[in-house]
């Protein structure tokens, strides 16, 4: 049986629309090592967790083998 912990205000069901008092939608983020098949956390954000502001030019990088 899975165990759940709640910190702060969270919806009764996971992966549903969750809004604040003014009707603004919270952004949901799933944090896990194995997707839905392992232990994961649902995080609800007032603002989206990431936003791309700009993308720079492509730079190729050289990878080298590490000696053991």
N, CA and C atoms as an extended XYZ file, in Angstrom:
204
Properties=species:S:1:pos:R:3:atomname:S:1:resname:S:1:resid:I:1 pbc="F F F"
N         0.839       -1.168        0.000 N   UNK     1
C         0.000        0.000        0.000 CA  UNK     1
C         0.893        1.243        0.000 C   UNK     1
N         0.676        2.186       -0.900 N   UNK     2
C         1.512        3.386       -0.928 CA  UNK     2
C         1.246        4.280        0.276 C   UNK     2
N         2.247        5.025        0.631 N   UNK     3
C         2.098        5.985        1.713 CA  UNK     3
C         2.110        7.388        1.112 C   UNK     3
N         1.339        8.277        1.677 N   UNK     4
C         1.239        9.639        1.167 CA  UNK     4
C         1.494       10.622        2.293 C   UNK     4
N         2.159       11.691        1.953 N   UNK     5
C         2.352       12.778        2.897 CA  UNK     5
C         1.890       14.055        2.217 C   UNK     5
N         1.197       14.889        2.937 N   UNK     6
C         0.737       16.165        2.390 CA  UNK     6
C         1.444       17.291        3.108 C   UNK     6
N         1.927       18.230        2.342 N   UNK     7
C         2.549       19.426        2.894 CA  UNK     7
C         1.866       20.612        2.250 C   UNK     7
N         1.123       21.366        3.014 N   UNK     8
C         0.412       22.509        2.473 CA  UNK     8
C        -0.928       22.102        1.887 C   UNK     8
N        -1.410       22.902        0.962 N   UNK     9
C        -2.719       22.705        0.344 CA  UNK     9
C        -2.556       21.871       -0.930 C   UNK     9
N        -3.226       20.743       -1.007 N   UNK    10
C        -3.142       19.864       -2.176 CA  UNK    10
C        -4.536       19.361       -2.543 C   UNK    10
N        -4.754       18.968       -3.810 N   UNK    11
C        -6.084       18.478       -4.191 CA  UNK    11
C        -6.362       17.092       -3.607 C   UNK    11
N        -7.632       16.712       -3.565 N   UNK    12
C        -8.011       15.394       -3.050 CA  UNK    12
C        -7.550       14.276       -3.975 C   UNK    12
N        -7.581       14.521       -5.283 N   UNK    13
C        -7.124       13.535       -6.258 CA  UNK    13
C        -5.901       14.086       -6.983 C   UNK    13
N        -4.993       13.204       -7.354 N   UNK    14
C        -3.800       13.619       -8.080 CA  UNK    14
C        -4.100       13.772       -9.564 C   UNK    14
N        -3.307       14.585      -10.256 N   UNK    15
C        -3.369       14.789      -11.708 CA  UNK    15
C        -4.710       15.376      -12.167 C   UNK    15
N        -5.265       16.262      -11.377 N   UNK    16
C        -6.503       16.947      -11.747 CA  UNK    16
C        -6.258       18.450      -11.717 C   UNK    16
N        -7.201       19.210      -12.229 N   UNK    17
C        -7.075       20.664      -12.169 CA  UNK    17
C        -7.147       21.102      -10.711 C   UNK    17
N        -6.198       21.938      -10.333 N   UNK    18
C        -6.139       22.434       -8.963 CA  UNK    18
C        -5.955       23.941       -9.031 C   UNK    18
N        -6.917       24.664       -8.493 N   UNK    19
C        -6.928       26.126       -8.628 CA  UNK    19
C        -6.877       26.797       -7.261 C   UNK    19
N        -6.344       28.026       -7.255 N   UNK    20
C        -6.328       28.801       -6.019 CA  UNK    20
C        -7.674       29.497       -5.829 C   UNK    20
N        -7.778       30.332       -4.800 N   UNK    21
C        -9.047       30.999       -4.482 CA  UNK    21
C        -9.532       31.928       -5.589 C   UNK    21
N        -8.579       32.491       -6.363 N   UNK    22
C        -8.968       33.408       -7.442 CA  UNK    22
C        -9.241       32.682       -8.758 C   UNK    22
N        -9.068       31.364       -8.788 N   UNK    23
C        -9.340       30.589       -9.996 CA  UNK    23
C        -8.115       30.318      -10.855 C   UNK    23
N        -6.943       30.797      -10.443 N   UNK    24
C        -5.712       30.566      -11.210 CA  UNK    24
C        -5.260       29.115      -11.024 C   UNK    24
N        -4.892       28.491      -12.129 N   UNK    25
C        -4.496       27.084      -12.124 CA  UNK    25
C        -3.075       26.925      -11.604 C   UNK    25
N        -2.880       26.008      -10.660 N   UNK    26
C        -1.539       25.679      -10.195 CA  UNK    26
C        -0.860       24.805      -11.245 C   UNK    26
N         0.459       24.910      -11.373 N   UNK    27
C         1.228       24.051      -12.279 CA  UNK    27
C         1.636       22.799      -11.521 C   UNK    27
N         1.366       21.636      -12.109 N   UNK    28
C         1.715       20.370      -11.482 CA  UNK    28
C         3.031       19.873      -12.071 C   UNK    28
N         3.898       19.361      -11.209 N   UNK    29
C         5.172       18.795      -11.650 CA  UNK    29
C         5.326       17.434      -10.998 C   UNK    29
N         5.694       16.443      -11.767 N   UNK    30
C         5.945       15.101      -11.252 CA  UNK    30
C         7.451       14.928      -11.133 C   UNK    30
N         7.924       14.567       -9.951 N   UNK    31
C         9.344       14.355       -9.710 CA  UNK    31
C         9.538       12.894       -9.333 C   UNK    31
N        10.382       12.188      -10.116 N   UNK    32
C        10.563       10.768       -9.895 CA  UNK    32
C        11.848       10.289      -10.539 C   UNK    32
N        12.317        9.148      -10.110 N   UNK    33
C        13.451        8.500      -10.773 CA  UNK    33
C        12.979        7.486      -11.801 C   UNK    33
N        11.771        6.939      -11.612 N   UNK    34
C        11.263        5.876      -12.486 CA  UNK    34
C         9.882        6.155      -13.043 C   UNK    34
N         9.504        7.385      -13.221 N   UNK    35
C         8.170        7.692      -13.739 CA  UNK    35
C         7.096        7.250      -12.770 C   UNK    35
N         6.011        6.713      -13.291 N   UNK    36
C         4.898        6.293      -12.439 CA  UNK    36
C         5.114        4.924      -11.811 C   UNK    36
N         6.187        4.212      -12.187 N   UNK    37
C         6.386        2.862      -11.666 CA  UNK    37
C         7.126        2.849      -10.334 C   UNK    37
N         7.674        3.964       -9.906 N   UNK    38
C         8.382        4.020       -8.636 CA  UNK    38
C         7.787        5.079       -7.733 C   UNK    38
N         8.528        5.414       -6.704 N   UNK    39
C         8.089        6.466       -5.797 CA  UNK    39
C         8.218        7.800       -6.508 C   UNK    39
N         7.195        8.621       -6.400 N   UNK    40
C         7.233        9.929       -7.045 CA  UNK    40
C         6.549       10.966       -6.164 C   UNK    40
N         6.789       12.219       -6.474 N   UNK    41
C         6.159       13.317       -5.756 CA  UNK    41
C         5.448       14.212       -6.747 C   UNK    41
N         4.255       14.646       -6.406 N   UNK    42
C         3.547       15.658       -7.176 CA  UNK    42
C         3.785       16.993       -6.491 C   UNK    42
N         4.309       17.935       -7.234 N   UNK    43
C         4.536       19.271       -6.704 CA  UNK    43
C         3.606       20.227       -7.421 C   UNK    43
N         2.985       21.117       -6.688 N   UNK    44
C         2.085       22.106       -7.271 CA  UNK    44
C         2.704       23.486       -7.074 C   UNK    44
N         2.869       24.218       -8.165 N   UNK    45
C         3.547       25.508       -8.149 CA  UNK    45
C         2.570       26.641       -8.454 C   UNK    45
N         2.765       27.761       -7.793 N   UNK    46
C         1.996       28.961       -8.114 CA  UNK    46
C         2.382       29.449       -9.500 C   UNK    46
N         3.685       29.449       -9.803 N   UNK    47
C         4.200       29.800      -11.128 CA  UNK    47
C         4.814       28.551      -11.746 C   UNK    47
N         4.822       28.435      -13.078 N   UNK    48
C         5.432       27.255      -13.706 CA  UNK    48
C         6.869       27.066      -13.216 C   UNK    48
N         7.295       25.806      -13.005 N   UNK    49
C         8.616       25.559      -12.436 CA  UNK    49
C         9.779       25.963      -13.340 C   UNK    49
N         9.580       25.997      -14.632 N   UNK    50
C        10.660       26.374      -15.545 CA  UNK    50
C        10.072       27.145      -16.722 C   UNK    50
N        10.793       28.129      -17.162 N   UNK    51
C        10.380       28.882      -18.341 CA  UNK    51
C        11.629       29.236      -19.137 C   UNK    51
N        11.631       28.923      -20.424 N   UNK    52
C        12.765       29.229      -21.276 CA  UNK    52
C        12.681       30.696      -21.656 C   UNK    52
N        13.721       31.437      -21.332 N   UNK    53
C        13.752       32.859      -21.657 CA  UNK    53
C        14.411       33.096      -23.006 C   UNK    53
N        15.447       32.326      -23.314 N   UNK    54
C        16.114       32.447      -24.615 CA  UNK    54
C        16.957       31.204      -24.851 C   UNK    54
N        17.224       30.941      -26.110 N   UNK    55
C        18.070       29.825      -26.512 CA  UNK    55
C        19.228       30.407      -27.307 C   UNK    55
N        20.438       30.106      -26.869 N   UNK    56
C        21.622       30.642      -27.533 CA  UNK    56
C        22.005       29.811      -28.749 C   UNK    56
N        23.106       30.186      -29.352 N   UNK    57
C        23.621       29.455      -30.505 CA  UNK    57
C        24.129       28.086      -30.074 C   UNK    57
N        24.103       27.154      -31.016 N   UNK    58
C        24.580       25.799      -30.765 CA  UNK    58
C        26.095       25.796      -30.645 C   UNK    58
N        26.604       25.133      -29.599 N   UNK    59
C        28.043       24.958      -29.443 CA  UNK    59
C        28.325       23.480      -29.302 C   UNK    59
N        29.169       22.934      -30.191 N   UNK    60
C        29.553       21.536      -30.091 CA  UNK    60
C        30.560       21.371      -28.951 C   UNK    60
N        30.432       20.285      -28.218 N   UNK    61
C        31.415       20.014      -27.168 CA  UNK    61
C        32.091       18.688      -27.461 C   UNK    61
N        33.334       18.585      -27.084 N   UNK    62
C        34.120       17.375      -27.288 CA  UNK    62
C        34.042       16.529      -26.027 C   UNK    62
N        33.702       15.266      -26.190 N   UNK    63
C        33.688       14.339      -25.062 CA  UNK    63
C        34.868       13.406      -25.198 C   UNK    63
N        35.518       13.126      -24.113 N   UNK    64
C        36.655       12.212      -24.145 CA  UNK    64
C        36.395       11.063      -23.201 C   UNK    64
N        36.996        9.907      -23.520 N   UNK    65
C        36.844        8.738      -22.654 CA  UNK    65
C        37.674        8.915      -21.407 C   UNK    65
N        37.089        8.550      -20.296 N   UNK    66
C        37.780        8.653      -19.025 CA  UNK    66
C        38.621        7.405      -18.808 C   UNK    66
N        39.863        7.555      -18.423 N   UNK    67
C        40.740        6.413      -18.172 CA  UNK    67
C        40.448        5.862      -16.792 C   UNK    67
N        40.313        4.541      -16.719 N   UNK    68
C        40.023        3.894      -15.417 CA  UNK    68
C        41.288        3.449      -14.743 C   UNK    68
